[in-house]
């Protein structure tokens, strides 16, 4: 007789937030807005110690929760001028459930010149669901606002 046991498991999936928008600006204008700390603070959050140099570590500060101090620890992973900028986005704590749960993700911006300006593709990848459900939902809404704010900052620079 064969002994067959069935185990019920909840499989985690990984999700990304992706926004794709065309702006009526040259790539140089958007590049400056996403790689300049002063401008970044106007459309997203104020970065501390930011330089658009591969390997540079910087932080953002947000609302603490439970065992998490609210610090988002980032490291620049890729810098291809006028084309691609990516950085690690890590925060949270293993002990937290919901807001402030452990997060180890990557934010990337890809710029492509198009006839009417520049296509910006923003991807925030690596959300492990269901563990990061709260961050995924909140940040999905937050990135929409950030990209709108980025457009306004770019308008001022052009």
Phi and psi in radians as a Rosetta constraint file:
Dihedral C 1 N 2 CA 2 C 2 CIRCULARHARMONIC -1.493 0.35
Dihedral N 2 CA 2 C 2 N 3 CIRCULARHARMONIC 2.446 0.35
Dihedral C 2 N 3 CA 3 C 3 CIRCULARHARMONIC -1.766 0.35
Dihedral N 3 CA 3 C 3 N 4 CIRCULARHARMONIC 1.938 0.35
Dihedral C 3 N 4 CA 4 C 4 CIRCULARHARMONIC -1.973 0.35
Dihedral N 4 CA 4 C 4 N 5 CIRCULARHARMONIC 2.166 0.35
Dihedral C 4 N 5 CA 5 C 5 CIRCULARHARMONIC -2.095 0.35
Dihedral N 5 CA 5 C 5 N 6 CIRCULARHARMONIC 2.479 0.35
Dihedral C 5 N 6 CA 6 C 6 CIRCULARHARMONIC -1.974 0.35
Dihedral N 6 CA 6 C 6 N 7 CIRCULARHARMONIC 2.247 0.35
Dihedral C 6 N 7 CA 7 C 7 CIRCULARHARMONIC -1.925 0.35
Dihedral N 7 CA 7 C 7 N 8 CIRCULARHARMONIC 2.375 0.35
Dihedral C 7 N 8 CA 8 C 8 CIRCULARHARMONIC -1.625 0.35
Dihedral N 8 CA 8 C 8 N 9 CIRCULARHARMONIC 2.186 0.35
Dihedral C 8 N 9 CA 9 C 9 CIRCULARHARMONIC -2.273 0.35
Dihedral N 9 CA 9 C 9 N 10 CIRCULARHARMONIC 2.632 0.35
Dihedral C 9 N 10 CA 10 C 10 CIRCULARHARMONIC -1.750 0.35
Dihedral N 10 CA 10 C 10 N 11 CIRCULARHARMONIC 2.024 0.35
Dihedral C 10 N 11 CA 11 C 11 CIRCULARHARMONIC -1.542 0.35
Dihedral N 11 CA 11 C 11 N 12 CIRCULARHARMONIC 2.260 0.35
Dihedral C 11 N 12 CA 12 C 12 CIRCULARHARMONIC -1.347 0.35
Dihedral N 12 CA 12 C 12 N 13 CIRCULARHARMONIC 2.503 0.35
Dihedral C 12 N 13 CA 13 C 13 CIRCULARHARMONIC -2.112 0.35
Dihedral N 13 CA 13 C 13 N 14 CIRCULARHARMONIC 2.726 0.35
Dihedral C 13 N 14 CA 14 C 14 CIRCULARHARMONIC -1.901 0.35
Dihedral N 14 CA 14 C 14 N 15 CIRCULARHARMONIC 2.307 0.35
Dihedral C 14 N 15 CA 15 C 15 CIRCULARHARMONIC -2.171 0.35
Dihedral N 15 CA 15 C 15 N 16 CIRCULARHARMONIC 2.799 0.35
Dihedral C 15 N 16 CA 16 C 16 CIRCULARHARMONIC -2.237 0.35
Dihedral N 16 CA 16 C 16 N 17 CIRCULARHARMONIC 2.623 0.35
Dihedral C 16 N 17 CA 17 C 17 CIRCULARHARMONIC -1.723 0.35
Dihedral N 17 CA 17 C 17 N 18 CIRCULARHARMONIC 2.186 0.35
Dihedral C 17 N 18 CA 18 C 18 CIRCULARHARMONIC -2.245 0.35
Dihedral N 18 CA 18 C 18 N 19 CIRCULARHARMONIC 2.235 0.35
Dihedral C 18 N 19 CA 19 C 19 CIRCULARHARMONIC -2.170 0.35
Dihedral N 19 CA 19 C 19 N 20 CIRCULARHARMONIC 2.375 0.35
Dihedral C 19 N 20 CA 20 C 20 CIRCULARHARMONIC -2.319 0.35
Dihedral N 20 CA 20 C 20 N 21 CIRCULARHARMONIC 2.059 0.35
Dihedral C 20 N 21 CA 21 C 21 CIRCULARHARMONIC -2.544 0.35
Dihedral N 21 CA 21 C 21 N 22 CIRCULARHARMONIC 2.539 0.35
Dihedral C 21 N 22 CA 22 C 22 CIRCULARHARMONIC -1.775 0.35
Dihedral N 22 CA 22 C 22 N 23 CIRCULARHARMONIC 2.228 0.35
Dihedral C 22 N 23 CA 23 C 23 CIRCULARHARMONIC -1.907 0.35
Dihedral N 23 CA 23 C 23 N 24 CIRCULARHARMONIC 2.554 0.35
Dihedral C 23 N 24 CA 24 C 24 CIRCULARHARMONIC -1.452 0.35
Dihedral N 24 CA 24 C 24 N 25 CIRCULARHARMONIC 0.804 0.35
Dihedral C 24 N 25 CA 25 C 25 CIRCULARHARMONIC -2.310 0.35
Dihedral N 25 CA 25 C 25 N 26 CIRCULARHARMONIC 2.724 0.35
Dihedral C 25 N 26 CA 26 C 26 CIRCULARHARMONIC -1.190 0.35
Dihedral N 26 CA 26 C 26 N 27 CIRCULARHARMONIC 2.681 0.35
Dihedral C 26 N 27 CA 27 C 27 CIRCULARHARMONIC -0.940 0.35
Dihedral N 27 CA 27 C 27 N 28 CIRCULARHARMONIC -0.585 0.35
Dihedral C 27 N 28 CA 28 C 28 CIRCULARHARMONIC -1.044 0.35
Dihedral N 28 CA 28 C 28 N 29 CIRCULARHARMONIC -0.635 0.35
Dihedral C 28 N 29 CA 29 C 29 CIRCULARHARMONIC -1.213 0.35
Dihedral N 29 CA 29 C 29 N 30 CIRCULARHARMONIC -0.816 0.35
Dihedral C 29 N 30 CA 30 C 30 CIRCULARHARMONIC -1.198 0.35
Dihedral N 30 CA 30 C 30 N 31 CIRCULARHARMONIC -0.681 0.35
Dihedral C 30 N 31 CA 31 C 31 CIRCULARHARMONIC -1.000 0.35
Dihedral N 31 CA 31 C 31 N 32 CIRCULARHARMONIC -0.812 0.35
Dihedral C 31 N 32 CA 32 C 32 CIRCULARHARMONIC -1.060 0.35
Dihedral N 32 CA 32 C 32 N 33 CIRCULARHARMONIC -0.725 0.35
Dihedral C 32 N 33 CA 33 C 33 CIRCULARHARMONIC -1.154 0.35
Dihedral N 33 CA 33 C 33 N 34 CIRCULARHARMONIC -0.569 0.35
Dihedral C 33 N 34 CA 34 C 34 CIRCULARHARMONIC -1.603 0.35
Dihedral N 34 CA 34 C 34 N 35 CIRCULARHARMONIC -0.214 0.35
Dihedral C 34 N 35 CA 35 C 35 CIRCULARHARMONIC -2.085 0.35
Dihedral N 35 CA 35 C 35 N 36 CIRCULARHARMONIC 0.187 0.35
Dihedral C 35 N 36 CA 36 C 36 CIRCULARHARMONIC -1.955 0.35
Dihedral N 36 CA 36 C 36 N 37 CIRCULARHARMONIC 2.088 0.35
Dihedral C 36 N 37 CA 37 C 37 CIRCULARHARMONIC -1.000 0.35
Dihedral N 37 CA 37 C 37 N 38 CIRCULARHARMONIC -0.712 0.35
Dihedral C 37 N 38 CA 38 C 38 CIRCULARHARMONIC -1.118 0.35
Dihedral N 38 CA 38 C 38 N 39 CIRCULARHARMONIC -0.750 0.35
Dihedral C 38 N 39 CA 39 C 39 CIRCULARHARMONIC -1.230 0.35
Dihedral N 39 CA 39 C 39 N 40 CIRCULARHARMONIC -0.675 0.35
Dihedral C 39 N 40 CA 40 C 40 CIRCULARHARMONIC -0.992 0.35
Dihedral N 40 CA 40 C 40 N 41 CIRCULARHARMONIC -0.687 0.35
Dihedral C 40 N 41 CA 41 C 41 CIRCULARHARMONIC -1.141 0.35
Dihedral N 41 CA 41 C 41 N 42 CIRCULARHARMONIC -0.345 0.35
Dihedral C 41 N 42 CA 42 C 42 CIRCULARHARMONIC -1.474 0.35
Dihedral N 42 CA 42 C 42 N 43 CIRCULARHARMONIC -0.470 0.35
Dihedral C 42 N 43 CA 43 C 43 CIRCULARHARMONIC -1.925 0.35
Dihedral N 43 CA 43 C 43 N 44 CIRCULARHARMONIC -0.217 0.35
Dihedral C 43 N 44 CA 44 C 44 CIRCULARHARMONIC -2.333 0.35
Dihedral N 44 CA 44 C 44 N 45 CIRCULARHARMONIC -1.661 0.35
Dihedral C 44 N 45 CA 45 C 45 CIRCULARHARMONIC -2.479 0.35
Dihedral N 45 CA 45 C 45 N 46 CIRCULARHARMONIC 2.815 0.35
Dihedral C 45 N 46 CA 46 C 46 CIRCULARHARMONIC -1.320 0.35
Dihedral N 46 CA 46 C 46 N 47 CIRCULARHARMONIC 2.089 0.35
Dihedral C 46 N 47 CA 47 C 47 CIRCULARHARMONIC -1.470 0.35
Dihedral N 47 CA 47 C 47 N 48 CIRCULARHARMONIC 2.519 0.35
Dihedral C 47 N 48 CA 48 C 48 CIRCULARHARMONIC -1.908 0.35
Dihedral N 48 CA 48 C 48 N 49 CIRCULARHARMONIC 2.111 0.35
Dihedral C 48 N 49 CA 49 C 49 CIRCULARHARMONIC 1.395 0.35
Dihedral N 49 CA 49 C 49 N 50 CIRCULARHARMONIC 0.353 0.35
Dihedral C 49 N 50 CA 50 C 50 CIRCULARHARMONIC -1.372 0.35
Dihedral N 50 CA 50 C 50 N 51 CIRCULARHARMONIC 2.357 0.35
Dihedral C 50 N 51 CA 51 C 51 CIRCULARHARMONIC -2.544 0.35
Dihedral N 51 CA 51 C 51 N 52 CIRCULARHARMONIC 2.389 0.35
Dihedral C 51 N 52 CA 52 C 52 CIRCULARHARMONIC -1.384 0.35
Dihedral N 52 CA 52 C 52 N 53 CIRCULARHARMONIC 1.076 0.35
Dihedral C 52 N 53 CA 53 C 53 CIRCULARHARMONIC -2.230 0.35
Dihedral N 53 CA 53 C 53 N 54 CIRCULARHARMONIC 2.260 0.35
Dihedral C 53 N 54 CA 54 C 54 CIRCULARHARMONIC -0.920 0.35
Dihedral N 54 CA 54 C 54 N 55 CIRCULARHARMONIC 2.297 0.35
Dihedral C 54 N 55 CA 55 C 55 CIRCULARHARMONIC 1.621 0.35
Dihedral N 55 CA 55 C 55 N 56 CIRCULARHARMONIC -0.276 0.35
Dihedral C 55 N 56 CA 56 C 56 CIRCULARHARMONIC -1.120 0.35
Dihedral N 56 CA 56 C 56 N 57 CIRCULARHARMONIC 2.321 0.35
Dihedral C 56 N 57 CA 57 C 57 CIRCULARHARMONIC -1.839 0.35
Dihedral N 57 CA 57 C 57 N 58 CIRCULARHARMONIC 2.374 0.35
Dihedral C 57 N 58 CA 58 C 58 CIRCULARHARMONIC -2.578 0.35
Dihedral N 58 CA 58 C 58 N 59 CIRCULARHARMONIC 2.989 0.35
Dihedral C 58 N 59 CA 59 C 59 CIRCULARHARMONIC -2.343 0.35
Dihedral N 59 CA 59 C 59 N 60 CIRCULARHARMONIC 2.784 0.35
Dihedral C 59 N 60 CA 60 C 60 CIRCULARHARMONIC -2.113 0.35
Dihedral N 60 CA 60 C 60 N 61 CIRCULARHARMONIC 2.665 0.35
Dihedral C 60 N 61 CA 61 C 61 CIRCULARHARMONIC -2.074 0.35
Dihedral N 61 CA 61 C 61 N 62 CIRCULARHARMONIC 2.245 0.35
Dihedral C 61 N 62 CA 62 C 62 CIRCULARHARMONIC -2.319 0.35
Dihedral N 62 CA 62 C 62 N 63 CIRCULARHARMONIC -2.982 0.35
Dihedral C 62 N 63 CA 63 C 63 CIRCULARHARMONIC -1.195 0.35
Dihedral N 63 CA 63 C 63 N 64 CIRCULARHARMONIC 2.127 0.35
Dihedral C 63 N 64 CA 64 C 64 CIRCULARHARMONIC -1.133 0.35
Dihedral N 64 CA 64 C 64 N 65 CIRCULARHARMONIC 2.774 0.35
Dihedral C 64 N 65 CA 65 C 65 CIRCULARHARMONIC -2.686 0.35
Dihedral N 65 CA 65 C 65 N 66 CIRCULARHARMONIC 2.252 0.35
Dihedral C 65 N 66 CA 66 C 66 CIRCULARHARMONIC 0.917 0.35
Dihedral N 66 CA 66 C 66 N 67 CIRCULARHARMONIC -2.179 0.35
Dihedral C 66 N 67 CA 67 C 67 CIRCULARHARMONIC -1.418 0.35
Dihedral N 67 CA 67 C 67 N 68 CIRCULARHARMONIC -0.046 0.35
Dihedral C 67 N 68 CA 68 C 68 CIRCULARHARMONIC -1.689 0.35
Dihedral N 68 CA 68 C 68 N 69 CIRCULARHARMONIC 2.333 0.35
Dihedral C 68 N 69 CA 69 C 69 CIRCULARHARMONIC -1.450 0.35
Dihedral N 69 CA 69 C 69 N 70 CIRCULARHARMONIC 0.014 0.35
Dihedral C 69 N 70 CA 70 C 70 CIRCULARHARMONIC 1.496 0.35
Dihedral N 70 CA 70 C 70 N 71 CIRCULARHARMONIC 0.072 0.35
Dihedral C 70 N 71 CA 71 C 71 CIRCULARHARMONIC -1.515 0.35
Dihedral N 71 CA 71 C 71 N 72 CIRCULARHARMONIC 2.221 0.35
Dihedral C 71 N 72 CA 72 C 72 CIRCULARHARMONIC -1.748 0.35
Dihedral N 72 CA 72 C 72 N 73 CIRCULARHARMONIC 2.066 0.35
Dihedral C 72 N 73 CA 73 C 73 CIRCULARHARMONIC -1.704 0.35
Dihedral N 73 CA 73 C 73 N 74 CIRCULARHARMONIC 2.181 0.35
Dihedral C 73 N 74 CA 74 C 74 CIRCULARHARMONIC -2.153 0.35
Dihedral N 74 CA 74 C 74 N 75 CIRCULARHARMONIC 2.724 0.35
Dihedral C 74 N 75 CA 75 C 75 CIRCULARHARMONIC -2.506 0.35
Dihedral N 75 CA 75 C 75 N 76 CIRCULARHARMONIC 2.251 0.35
Dihedral C 75 N 76 CA 76 C 76 CIRCULARHARMONIC -1.183 0.35
Dihedral N 76 CA 76 C 76 N 77 CIRCULARHARMONIC 2.168 0.35
Dihedral C 76 N 77 CA 77 C 77 CIRCULARHARMONIC -1.791 0.35
Dihedral N 77 CA 77 C 77 N 78 CIRCULARHARMONIC -0.564 0.35
Dihedral C 77 N 78 CA 78 C 78 CIRCULARHARMONIC -2.639 0.35
Dihedral N 78 CA 78 C 78 N 79 CIRCULARHARMONIC 2.354 0.35
Dihedral C 78 N 79 CA 79 C 79 CIRCULARHARMONIC -2.393 0.35
Dihedral N 79 CA 79 C 79 N 80 CIRCULARHARMONIC 1.863 0.35
Dihedral C 79 N 80 CA 80 C 80 CIRCULARHARMONIC -2.098 0.35
Dihedral N 80 CA 80 C 80 N 81 CIRCULARHARMONIC 1.705 0.35
Dihedral C 80 N 81 CA 81 C 81 CIRCULARHARMONIC -0.812 0.35
Dihedral N 81 CA 81 C 81 N 82 CIRCULARHARMONIC 2.318 0.35
Dihedral C 81 N 82 CA 82 C 82 CIRCULARHARMONIC 1.154 0.35
Dihedral N 82 CA 82 C 82 N 83 CIRCULARHARMONIC 0.128 0.35
Dihedral C 82 N 83 CA 83 C 83 CIRCULARHARMONIC -2.264 0.35
Dihedral N 83 CA 83 C 83 N 84 CIRCULARHARMONIC -0.914 0.35
Dihedral C 83 N 84 CA 84 C 84 CIRCULARHARMONIC -2.598 0.35
Dihedral N 84 CA 84 C 84 N 85 CIRCULARHARMONIC 2.370 0.35
Dihedral C 84 N 85 CA 85 C 85 CIRCULARHARMONIC -2.409 0.35
Dihedral N 85 CA 85 C 85 N 86 CIRCULARHARMONIC 2.223 0.35
Dihedral C 85 N 86 CA 86 C 86 CIRCULARHARMONIC -2.462 0.35
Dihedral N 86 CA 86 C 86 N 87 CIRCULARHARMONIC 2.544 0.35
Dihedral C 86 N 87 CA 87 C 87 CIRCULARHARMONIC -2.588 0.35
Dihedral N 87 CA 87 C 87 N 88 CIRCULARHARMONIC 2.642 0.35
Dihedral C 87 N 88 CA 88 C 88 CIRCULARHARMONIC -1.277 0.35
Dihedral N 88 CA 88 C 88 N 89 CIRCULARHARMONIC 2.552 0.35
Dihedral C 88 N 89 CA 89 C 89 CIRCULARHARMONIC -2.315 0.35
Dihedral N 89 CA 89 C 89 N 90 CIRCULARHARMONIC 1.825 0.35
Dihedral C 89 N 90 CA 90 C 90 CIRCULARHARMONIC -2.191 0.35
Dihedral N 90 CA 90 C 90 N 91 CIRCULARHARMONIC 2.404 0.35
Dihedral C 90 N 91 CA 91 C 91 CIRCULARHARMONIC -2.908 0.35
Dihedral N 91 CA 91 C 91 N 92 CIRCULARHARMONIC -2.969 0.35
Dihedral C 91 N 92 CA 92 C 92 CIRCULARHARMONIC 1.358 0.35
Dihedral N 92 CA 92 C 92 N 93 CIRCULARHARMONIC -3.033 0.35
Dihedral C 92 N 93 CA 93 C 93 CIRCULARHARMONIC -2.570 0.35
Dihedral N 93 CA 93 C 93 N 94 CIRCULARHARMONIC 2.481 0.35
Dihedral C 93 N 94 CA 94 C 94 CIRCULARHARMONIC -0.973 0.35
Dihedral N 94 CA 94 C 94 N 95 CIRCULARHARMONIC -0.550 0.35
Dihedral C 94 N 95 CA 95 C 95 CIRCULARHARMONIC -1.329 0.35
Dihedral N 95 CA 95 C 95 N 96 CIRCULARHARMONIC -0.207 0.35
Dihedral C 95 N 96 CA 96 C 96 CIRCULARHARMONIC -1.572 0.35
Dihedral N 96 CA 96 C 96 N 97 CIRCULARHARMONIC 2.528 0.35
Dihedral C 96 N 97 CA 97 C 97 CIRCULARHARMONIC -2.035 0.35
Dihedral N 97 CA 97 C 97 N 98 CIRCULARHARMONIC 2.439 0.35
Dihedral C 97 N 98 CA 98 C 98 CIRCULARHARMONIC 1.350 0.35
Dihedral N 98 CA 98 C 98 N 99 CIRCULARHARMONIC -2.372 0.35
Dihedral C 98 N 99 CA 99 C 99 CIRCULARHARMONIC -1.038 0.35
Dihedral N 99 CA 99 C 99 N 100 CIRCULARHARMONIC 2.260 0.35
Dihedral C 99 N 100 CA 100 C 100 CIRCULARHARMONIC 1.569 0.35
Dihedral N 100 CA 100 C 100 N 101 CIRCULARHARMONIC 0.153 0.35
Dihedral C 100 N 101 CA 101 C 101 CIRCULARHARMONIC -1.225 0.35
Dihedral N 101 CA 101 C 101 N 102 CIRCULARHARMONIC 2.771 0.35
Dihedral C 101 N 102 CA 102 C 102 CIRCULARHARMONIC -0.998 0.35
Dihedral N 102 CA 102 C 102 N 103 CIRCULARHARMONIC 2.283 0.35
Dihedral C 102 N 103 CA 103 C 103 CIRCULARHARMONIC -2.335 0.35
Dihedral N 103 CA 103 C 103 N 104 CIRCULARHARMONIC 2.248 0.35
Dihedral C 103 N 104 CA 104 C 104 CIRCULARHARMONIC -2.372 0.35
Dihedral N 104 CA 104 C 104 N 105 CIRCULARHARMONIC 1.639 0.35
Dihedral C 104 N 105 CA 105 C 105 CIRCULARHARMONIC -2.290 0.35
Dihedral N 105 CA 105 C 105 N 106 CIRCULARHARMONIC 3.100 0.35
Dihedral C 105 N 106 CA 106 C 106 CIRCULARHARMONIC -2.329 0.35
Dihedral N 106 CA 106 C 106 N 107 CIRCULARHARMONIC 2.346 0.35
Dihedral C 106 N 107 CA 107 C 107 CIRCULARHARMONIC -1.883 0.35
Dihedral N 107 CA 107 C 107 N 108 CIRCULARHARMONIC 2.275 0.35
Dihedral C 107 N 108 CA 108 C 108 CIRCULARHARMONIC -2.369 0.35
Dihedral N 108 CA 108 C 108 N 109 CIRCULARHARMONIC 2.556 0.35
Dihedral C 108 N 109 CA 109 C 109 CIRCULARHARMONIC -2.163 0.35
Dihedral N 109 CA 109 C 109 N 110 CIRCULARHARMONIC 2.215 0.35
Dihedral C 109 N 110 CA 110 C 110 CIRCULARHARMONIC -2.088 0.35
Dihedral N 110 CA 110 C 110 N 111 CIRCULARHARMONIC 2.221 0.35
Dihedral C 110 N 111 CA 111 C 111 CIRCULARHARMONIC -1.923 0.35
Dihedral N 111 CA 111 C 111 N 112 CIRCULARHARMONIC 2.332 0.35
Dihedral C 111 N 112 CA 112 C 112 CIRCULARHARMONIC -2.352 0.35
Dihedral N 112 CA 112 C 112 N 113 CIRCULARHARMONIC 2.181 0.35
Dihedral C 112 N 113 CA 113 C 113 CIRCULARHARMONIC -1.187 0.35
Dihedral N 113 CA 113 C 113 N 114 CIRCULARHARMONIC 2.303 0.35
Dihedral C 113 N 114 CA 114 C 114 CIRCULARHARMONIC -2.239 0.35
Dihedral N 114 CA 114 C 114 N 115 CIRCULARHARMONIC 2.979 0.35
Dihedral C 114 N 115 CA 115 C 115 CIRCULARHARMONIC -1.003 0.35
Dihedral N 115 CA 115 C 115 N 116 CIRCULARHARMONIC -0.630 0.35
Dihedral C 115 N 116 CA 116 C 116 CIRCULARHARMONIC -1.682 0.35
Dihedral N 116 CA 116 C 116 N 117 CIRCULARHARMONIC 0.105 0.35
Dihedral C 116 N 117 CA 117 C 117 CIRCULARHARMONIC 2.584 0.35
Dihedral N 117 CA 117 C 117 N 118 CIRCULARHARMONIC -2.093 0.35
Dihedral C 117 N 118 CA 118 C 118 CIRCULARHARMONIC -2.409 0.35
Dihedral N 118 CA 118 C 118 N 119 CIRCULARHARMONIC 2.282 0.35
Dihedral C 118 N 119 CA 119 C 119 CIRCULARHARMONIC -1.512 0.35
Dihedral N 119 CA 119 C 119 N 120 CIRCULARHARMONIC 2.202 0.35
Dihedral C 119 N 120 CA 120 C 120 CIRCULARHARMONIC -1.901 0.35
Dihedral N 120 CA 120 C 120 N 121 CIRCULARHARMONIC 2.156 0.35
Dihedral C 120 N 121 CA 121 C 121 CIRCULARHARMONIC -1.987 0.35
Dihedral N 121 CA 121 C 121 N 122 CIRCULARHARMONIC 2.004 0.35
Dihedral C 121 N 122 CA 122 C 122 CIRCULARHARMONIC -1.853 0.35
Dihedral N 122 CA 122 C 122 N 123 CIRCULARHARMONIC 2.239 0.35
Dihedral C 122 N 123 CA 123 C 123 CIRCULARHARMONIC -2.275 0.35
Dihedral N 123 CA 123 C 123 N 124 CIRCULARHARMONIC 2.236 0.35
Dihedral C 123 N 124 CA 124 C 124 CIRCULARHARMONIC -1.984 0.35
Dihedral N 124 CA 124 C 124 N 125 CIRCULARHARMONIC 1.830 0.35
Dihedral C 124 N 125 CA 125 C 125 CIRCULARHARMONIC -1.932 0.35
Dihedral N 125 CA 125 C 125 N 126 CIRCULARHARMONIC 2.775 0.35
Dihedral C 125 N 126 CA 126 C 126 CIRCULARHARMONIC 1.786 0.35
Dihedral N 126 CA 126 C 126 N 127 CIRCULARHARMONIC 0.229 0.35
Dihedral C 126 N 127 CA 127 C 127 CIRCULARHARMONIC -1.267 0.35
Dihedral N 127 CA 127 C 127 N 128 CIRCULARHARMONIC 2.077 0.35
Dihedral C 127 N 128 CA 128 C 128 CIRCULARHARMONIC -1.596 0.35
Dihedral N 128 CA 128 C 128 N 129 CIRCULARHARMONIC 1.985 0.35
Dihedral C 128 N 129 CA 129 C 129 CIRCULARHARMONIC -1.767 0.35
Dihedral N 129 CA 129 C 129 N 130 CIRCULARHARMONIC 2.436 0.35
Dihedral C 129 N 130 CA 130 C 130 CIRCULARHARMONIC -1.581 0.35
Dihedral N 130 CA 130 C 130 N 131 CIRCULARHARMONIC -0.099 0.35
Dihedral C 130 N 131 CA 131 C 131 CIRCULARHARMONIC -0.960 0.35
Dihedral N 131 CA 131 C 131 N 132 CIRCULARHARMONIC -0.731 0.35
Dihedral C 131 N 132 CA 132 C 132 CIRCULARHARMONIC -1.758 0.35
Dihedral N 132 CA 132 C 132 N 133 CIRCULARHARMONIC 0.395 0.35
Dihedral C 132 N 133 CA 133 C 133 CIRCULARHARMONIC -0.905 0.35
Dihedral N 133 CA 133 C 133 N 134 CIRCULARHARMONIC -0.839 0.35
Dihedral C 133 N 134 CA 134 C 134 CIRCULARHARMONIC -1.090 0.35
Dihedral N 134 CA 134 C 134 N 135 CIRCULARHARMONIC -0.819 0.35
Dihedral C 134 N 135 CA 135 C 135 CIRCULARHARMONIC -1.101 0.35
Dihedral N 135 CA 135 C 135 N 136 CIRCULARHARMONIC -0.732 0.35
Dihedral C 135 N 136 CA 136 C 136 CIRCULARHARMONIC -1.062 0.35
Dihedral N 136 CA 136 C 136 N 137 CIRCULARHARMONIC -0.806 0.35
Dihedral C 136 N 137 CA 137 C 137 CIRCULARHARMONIC -1.158 0.35
Dihedral N 137 CA 137 C 137 N 138 CIRCULARHARMONIC -0.893 0.35
Dihedral C 137 N 138 CA 138 C 138 CIRCULARHARMONIC -1.098 0.35
Dihedral N 138 CA 138 C 138 N 139 CIRCULARHARMONIC -0.778 0.35
Dihedral C 138 N 139 CA 139 C 139 CIRCULARHARMONIC -1.285 0.35
Dihedral N 139 CA 139 C 139 N 140 CIRCULARHARMONIC -0.493 0.35
Dihedral C 139 N 140 CA 140 C 140 CIRCULARHARMONIC -1.036 0.35
Dihedral N 140 CA 140 C 140 N 141 CIRCULARHARMONIC -0.794 0.35
Dihedral C 140 N 141 CA 141 C 141 CIRCULARHARMONIC -1.201 0.35
Dihedral N 141 CA 141 C 141 N 142 CIRCULARHARMONIC -0.717 0.35
Dihedral C 141 N 142 CA 142 C 142 CIRCULARHARMONIC -1.104 0.35
Dihedral N 142 CA 142 C 142 N 143 CIRCULARHARMONIC -0.721 0.35
Dihedral C 142 N 143 CA 143 C 143 CIRCULARHARMONIC -1.152 0.35
Dihedral N 143 CA 143 C 143 N 144 CIRCULARHARMONIC -0.583 0.35
Dihedral C 143 N 144 CA 144 C 144 CIRCULARHARMONIC -1.039 0.35
Dihedral N 144 CA 144 C 144 N 145 CIRCULARHARMONIC -0.806 0.35
Dihedral C 144 N 145 CA 145 C 145 CIRCULARHARMONIC -1.122 0.35
Dihedral N 145 CA 145 C 145 N 146 CIRCULARHARMONIC -0.716 0.35
Dihedral C 145 N 146 CA 146 C 146 CIRCULARHARMONIC -1.075 0.35
Dihedral N 146 CA 146 C 146 N 147 CIRCULARHARMONIC -0.764 0.35
Dihedral C 146 N 147 CA 147 C 147 CIRCULARHARMONIC -1.169 0.35
Dihedral N 147 CA 147 C 147 N 148 CIRCULARHARMONIC -0.631 0.35
Dihedral C 147 N 148 CA 148 C 148 CIRCULARHARMONIC -1.105 0.35
Dihedral N 148 CA 148 C 148 N 149 CIRCULARHARMONIC -0.777 0.35
Dihedral C 148 N 149 CA 149 C 149 CIRCULARHARMONIC -1.107 0.35
Dihedral N 149 CA 149 C 149 N 150 CIRCULARHARMONIC -0.662 0.35
Dihedral C 149 N 150 CA 150 C 150 CIRCULARHARMONIC -1.043 0.35
Dihedral N 150 CA 150 C 150 N 151 CIRCULARHARMONIC -0.742 0.35
Dihedral C 150 N 151 CA 151 C 151 CIRCULARHARMONIC -1.050 0.35
Dihedral N 151 CA 151 C 151 N 152 CIRCULARHARMONIC -0.713 0.35
Dihedral C 151 N 152 CA 152 C 152 CIRCULARHARMONIC -1.152 0.35
Dihedral N 152 CA 152 C 152 N 153 CIRCULARHARMONIC -0.717 0.35
Dihedral C 152 N 153 CA 153 C 153 CIRCULARHARMONIC -1.139 0.35
Dihedral N 153 CA 153 C 153 N 154 CIRCULARHARMONIC -0.718 0.35
Dihedral C 153 N 154 CA 154 C 154 CIRCULARHARMONIC -1.107 0.35
Dihedral N 154 CA 154 C 154 N 155 CIRCULARHARMONIC -0.684 0.35
Dihedral C 154 N 155 CA 155 C 155 CIRCULARHARMONIC -0.996 0.35
Dihedral N 155 CA 155 C 155 N 156 CIRCULARHARMONIC -0.706 0.35
Dihedral C 155 N 156 CA 156 C 156 CIRCULARHARMONIC -1.234 0.35
Dihedral N 156 CA 156 C 156 N 157 CIRCULARHARMONIC -0.480 0.35
Dihedral C 156 N 157 CA 157 C 157 CIRCULARHARMONIC -1.463 0.35
Dihedral N 157 CA 157 C 157 N 158 CIRCULARHARMONIC -0.391 0.35
